[in-house]
Amino acid sequence: MTEPTYYEIRVEGILDDHWAAWFEGLQVSSHGQQTTLSGPLPDESALHGALARIRDLGMHLISVRRLDPGAPGEEAPL
């Protein structure tokens, strides 16, 4: 079994904590007019599912980063 991959997804617009369950349990935090979704996803299919939900909400995607689980906030080497 492979380890989950950690991601940080930034979108334009504001979501509150109650959206976490809909986004596969990702942590949801808003800063100004942006929302950050972050945490582990089990596979690439789950990442695409989260991105599809963002699209379905009509939110604008700002960035997607893969994170190193050992150092939150740091990009993992590709």
Residue frames as a rotation matrix with the C-alpha (Angstrom) as fourth column:
MET 1
0.585 0.811 0.000 0.00
0.811 -0.585 0.000 0.00
0.000 0.000 -1.000 0.00
THR 2
-0.311 -0.701 0.642 1.38
0.671 -0.640 -0.375 3.41
0.673 0.314 0.669 -0.93
GLU 3
-0.529 0.039 -0.848 1.52
0.709 -0.529 -0.467 6.35
-0.467 -0.848 0.252 1.43
PRO 4
0.630 0.758 0.169 -0.91
0.747 -0.530 -0.402 9.21
-0.215 0.379 -0.900 0.80
THR 5
-0.446 -0.708 0.547 0.45
0.811 -0.578 -0.087 12.32
0.378 0.405 0.832 -0.87
TYR 6
-0.029 0.368 -0.929 0.05
0.722 -0.636 -0.274 15.69
-0.692 -0.679 -0.247 0.82
TYR 7
-0.298 0.028 0.954 -1.29
0.841 -0.464 0.276 18.61
0.451 0.885 0.114 -1.22
GLU 8
-0.424 0.269 -0.865 -2.02
0.364 -0.824 -0.434 22.29
-0.829 -0.499 0.252 -0.84
ILE 9
-0.364 0.435 0.824 -4.73
0.894 -0.086 0.440 23.59
0.262 0.896 -0.358 -3.17
ARG 10
-0.678 0.126 -0.724 -5.47
0.244 -0.891 -0.383 27.33
-0.694 -0.436 0.573 -3.29
VAL 11
-0.268 0.680 0.682 -8.68
0.934 0.011 0.356 28.71
0.234 0.733 -0.638 -4.75
GLU 12
-0.935 0.097 0.342 -10.19
-0.111 -0.994 -0.020 32.15
0.338 -0.056 0.940 -5.16
GLY 13
0.087 0.993 0.080 -13.21
-0.358 -0.044 0.933 32.50
0.930 -0.110 0.351 -2.93
ILE 14
-0.575 -0.232 0.784 -14.16
-0.801 -0.032 -0.597 31.63
0.164 -0.972 -0.168 0.61
LEU 15
0.175 0.570 -0.802 -15.17
-0.060 0.820 0.570 28.23
0.983 -0.052 0.178 1.99
ASP 16
0.151 -0.132 0.980 -15.60
-0.968 -0.221 0.119 27.44
0.201 -0.966 -0.161 5.66
ASP 17
-0.662 -0.583 0.471 -14.77
-0.711 0.687 -0.149 24.32
-0.237 -0.433 -0.869 7.69
HIS 18
0.119 0.778 0.617 -18.03
-0.437 0.599 -0.671 22.51
-0.892 -0.189 0.411 6.95
TRP 19
0.684 0.079 -0.726 -16.74
-0.728 0.140 -0.671 21.81
0.049 0.987 0.153 3.42
ALA 20
-0.291 -0.923 0.253 -13.92
-0.925 0.339 0.172 19.54
-0.245 -0.184 -0.952 4.73
ALA 21
-0.135 0.295 0.946 -15.99
-0.115 0.943 -0.311 16.35
-0.984 -0.151 -0.094 4.48
TRP 22
0.861 0.508 -0.011 -16.93
-0.037 0.042 -0.998 17.13
-0.506 0.861 0.055 0.88
PHE 23
0.589 -0.737 -0.333 -13.23
-0.711 -0.275 -0.648 17.59
0.385 0.618 -0.685 0.07
GLU 24
0.493 -0.359 -0.792 -12.13
0.136 0.931 -0.338 14.14
0.859 0.059 0.508 1.26
GLY 25
0.769 -0.123 -0.628 -11.27
0.639 0.134 0.757 15.43
-0.009 -0.983 0.181 4.75
LEU 26
-0.206 -0.852 0.482 -8.80
0.739 -0.459 -0.494 18.07
0.642 0.254 0.724 3.58
GLN 27
-0.238 0.050 -0.970 -8.26
0.790 -0.571 -0.223 20.93
-0.565 -0.819 0.097 6.02
VAL 28
0.176 0.404 0.898 -10.11
0.818 -0.568 0.095 24.04
0.548 0.717 -0.430 4.84
SER 29
-0.031 -0.186 -0.982 -8.86
0.755 -0.648 0.099 27.50
-0.654 -0.739 0.161 5.83
SER 30
0.590 0.320 0.741 -9.69
0.739 -0.583 -0.337 30.91
0.325 0.747 -0.580 4.39
HIS 31
-0.245 -0.704 -0.666 -7.35
0.722 -0.591 0.359 33.89
-0.647 -0.393 0.653 4.20
GLY 32
-0.695 0.070 -0.715 -8.77
-0.355 -0.898 0.258 37.11
-0.625 0.433 0.650 2.80
GLN 33
0.274 0.813 -0.515 -10.51
-0.874 -0.013 -0.486 36.21
-0.402 0.583 0.706 -0.44
GLN 34
-0.160 -0.398 -0.903 -8.74
-0.709 0.683 -0.176 32.85
0.687 0.612 -0.391 -0.86
THR 35
0.733 0.335 0.592 -9.23
-0.643 0.623 0.445 29.38
-0.220 -0.707 0.672 0.57
THR 36
-0.379 -0.862 -0.337 -6.53
-0.870 0.456 -0.188 26.78
0.316 0.222 -0.923 1.11
LEU 37
0.867 0.496 0.051 -7.38
-0.493 0.837 0.236 23.07
0.074 -0.230 0.970 1.09
SER 38
-0.103 -0.982 -0.159 -4.52
-0.850 0.170 -0.499 21.00
0.517 0.084 -0.852 2.49
GLY 39
0.189 0.066 0.980 -3.75
-0.761 0.640 0.103 17.52
-0.620 -0.765 0.171 3.70
PRO 40
-0.762 -0.558 0.329 -3.24
-0.299 0.754 0.585 13.95
-0.575 0.347 -0.741 2.50
LEU 41
0.390 0.801 -0.455 -5.02
-0.891 0.203 -0.406 12.36
-0.233 0.564 0.793 -0.44
PRO 42
0.419 -0.204 0.885 -4.72
-0.182 0.936 0.301 8.60
-0.890 -0.288 0.355 -1.01
ASP 43
-0.233 -0.480 0.846 -3.99
0.753 0.461 0.469 8.77
-0.615 0.746 0.254 -4.74
GLU 44
-0.967 -0.217 -0.135 -4.09
0.079 -0.756 0.649 10.88
-0.243 0.617 0.748 -7.88
SER 45
-0.479 0.867 0.135 -7.70
0.574 0.193 0.796 9.93
0.664 0.459 -0.590 -8.50
ALA 46
0.209 0.525 -0.825 -8.66
0.965 -0.248 0.087 11.57
-0.159 -0.814 -0.558 -5.18
LEU 47
-0.589 -0.480 -0.651 -6.75
0.339 -0.877 0.340 14.72
-0.734 -0.020 0.679 -6.23
HIS 48
-0.945 0.266 0.189 -8.69
0.120 -0.257 0.959 14.85
0.304 0.929 0.211 -9.50
GLY 49
-0.102 0.948 -0.301 -11.91
0.872 0.231 0.432 14.38
0.479 -0.218 -0.850 -7.52
ALA 50
-0.005 0.025 -1.000 -11.09
0.757 -0.653 -0.020 17.36
-0.654 -0.757 -0.016 -5.30
LEU 51
-0.874 -0.361 -0.326 -10.26
0.063 -0.749 0.660 19.46
-0.483 0.556 0.677 -8.36
ALA 52
-0.679 0.701 0.216 -13.56
0.444 0.157 0.882 18.44
0.585 0.695 -0.418 -9.99
ARG 53
0.129 0.726 -0.676 -15.43
0.991 -0.111 0.070 19.58
-0.024 -0.679 -0.734 -6.85
ILE 54
-0.415 -0.358 -0.836 -13.68
0.367 -0.907 0.206 22.95
-0.833 -0.221 0.508 -7.07
ARG 55
-0.996 0.065 0.061 -14.75
0.040 -0.286 0.957 23.20
0.080 0.956 0.282 -10.70
ASP 56
-0.366 0.926 -0.097 -18.32
0.755 0.356 0.551 22.19
0.545 0.129 -0.829 -9.83
LEU 57
0.131 0.355 -0.926 -18.48
0.864 -0.499 -0.069 25.01
-0.487 -0.790 -0.372 -7.25
GLY 58
0.736 0.127 0.665 -17.37
0.566 -0.654 -0.502 27.46
0.371 0.745 -0.554 -9.94
MET 59
0.787 -0.518 -0.336 -14.29
-0.004 -0.549 0.836 28.47
-0.617 -0.656 -0.434 -7.97
HIS 60
0.789 -0.581 -0.202 -11.11
-0.392 -0.222 -0.893 29.62
0.474 0.783 -0.403 -9.67
LEU 61
0.776 -0.592 -0.216 -8.06
0.627 0.689 0.365 27.45
-0.067 -0.418 0.906 -9.07
ILE 62
0.824 -0.565 -0.046 -4.97
-0.561 -0.824 0.073 29.45
-0.079 -0.035 -0.996 -8.07
SER 63
-0.167 -0.940 -0.298 -2.42
-0.890 0.274 -0.364 26.69
0.423 0.205 -0.882 -7.41
VAL 64
0.962 0.265 -0.065 -1.84
-0.216 0.886 0.410 23.05
0.166 -0.380 0.910 -6.58
ARG 65
-0.005 -0.997 0.082 1.34
-0.884 -0.034 -0.466 21.99
0.467 -0.075 -0.881 -4.74
ARG 66
0.636 0.029 -0.771 2.50
0.215 0.953 0.214 18.57
0.741 -0.302 0.600 -3.67
LEU 67
0.499 -0.389 0.774 3.92
-0.793 -0.566 0.226 18.82
0.350 -0.727 -0.591 -0.16
ASP 68
-0.440 -0.684 -0.582 6.55
-0.139 0.692 -0.708 16.86
0.887 -0.230 -0.400 1.72
PRO 69
0.573 0.774 -0.269 4.67
0.152 0.222 0.963 15.22
0.805 -0.593 0.010 4.64
GLY 70
0.125 -0.619 -0.776 7.75
0.968 0.249 -0.043 15.64
0.220 -0.745 0.630 6.84
ALA 71
-0.777 -0.404 -0.483 7.81
0.492 -0.868 -0.066 19.41
-0.392 -0.289 0.873 6.46
PRO 72
0.222 0.959 0.178 4.31
0.906 -0.135 -0.401 20.94
-0.360 0.251 -0.899 6.07
GLY 73
0.767 0.148 -0.624 4.34
-0.020 -0.967 -0.254 23.87
-0.642 0.207 -0.739 3.70
GLU 74
-0.239 -0.913 -0.330 7.37
-0.599 -0.129 0.790 22.62
-0.764 0.386 -0.517 1.79
GLU 75
0.555 0.397 -0.731 7.18
-0.832 0.285 -0.476 21.28
0.019 0.872 0.489 -1.74
ALA 76
0.501 -0.361 0.787 8.17
0.001 0.909 0.416 17.68
-0.865 -0.207 0.456 -2.28
PRO 77
-0.507 -0.712 -0.485 10.81
-0.569 -0.146 0.809 16.97
-0.647 0.686 -0.331 -4.91
LEU 78
0.588 0.757 -0.285 9.31
-0.692 0.289 -0.661 15.73
-0.418 0.586 0.694 -8.16
